């Protein structure tokens, strides 16, 4: 399973993944001993350094979305089990990346069940409303305000320098990040720009929540924009094609047929009658 994933990744991607993982690991292990920054410099660090670095790991393993479904599902389950064990053992920083792996490969499992790109567009238009309701009045609001320990277990932490805490993203945000990025790769959209816009959308949501001084904002509205915006013309072309195919399926037109000429019945002529008139006349005179 691991060999199949490695075969899809170029040596440069593998080397970059190892180097980036090591750098992120060092930061997560030592961030509390770093120099403390002011609030807005913390945001600059998160938005322009740490968040792109973390989701750079997803970018580097992106070719693995095309692995056979049983492999992708197996990797997702393996990361999920590891996340549960590590979280229970108190190894929160390491569990963070097991959660990221589990959500990433789970998203690529779900991606296999999308038969058309228009289905992904429909999801991108619906989930922001569902996420907004959940954050402001639904179950996410209840968990954040009344059961913070549950939210800690179901979120990914981006620690700030010189402090024990940091910004948090819910696991569904990680899942939809990987789903949208995988869709861009599967249908050959602008994958690089999609990754840039998705990453910027998460940093923008954290910055907006800080500026508004609220406990949290739904991340999926801007995340959906980060998928739709850089691919708008390509997505519109695909949606138009899907609508046209739907209309054709509902109102099929019969194929044109060549007209047939009606033929009236005539009595069968004998061999004598089929002869030319002049031959029949000469034969009559001979008789």
TABEL-V842584 format. One line per field, one symbol per residue. phi: phi as a letter, one per 30 degrees, with the letter a starting at -180 (. if undefined). psi: psi as a letter, one per 40 degrees, with the letter a starting at -180 (. if undefined). A space follows every 50 residues. Layout:
BEGIN
phi=???
psi=???
END
This chain:
BEGIN
phi=.dddddddcdeddddddddddddddddddbddcdddcdeddedddddcbd deddddddddceeddddeeddddddddddddddddddddiceeddedddd dddddddddddddddbdddddddddcdeddddddddbcdddddddcbddd dddcbcccdcdibdcldbbddeddddedddddddddchdddddddddddd ddddddddddddhcdabdddedddddddddcedddddddddddddddddd bdcdddcddccdbddbddddddddddddddddddddd
psi=ddddddddhidddddddddddddddddddeddeihiiidddddddddecd ddddedddddedeedeiiddddddddddddddddddddeegddddddddd ddddddddddddehdiddddddddddddddddddddeaddddddddgddd dddfihhgiiheidaaiihiddddddddddddddddefagdddddddddd dddddddddddefidiihdddddddddddefddddddddddddddddddd ghhihiihiihhhihiihiidddeiidddddddddd.
END
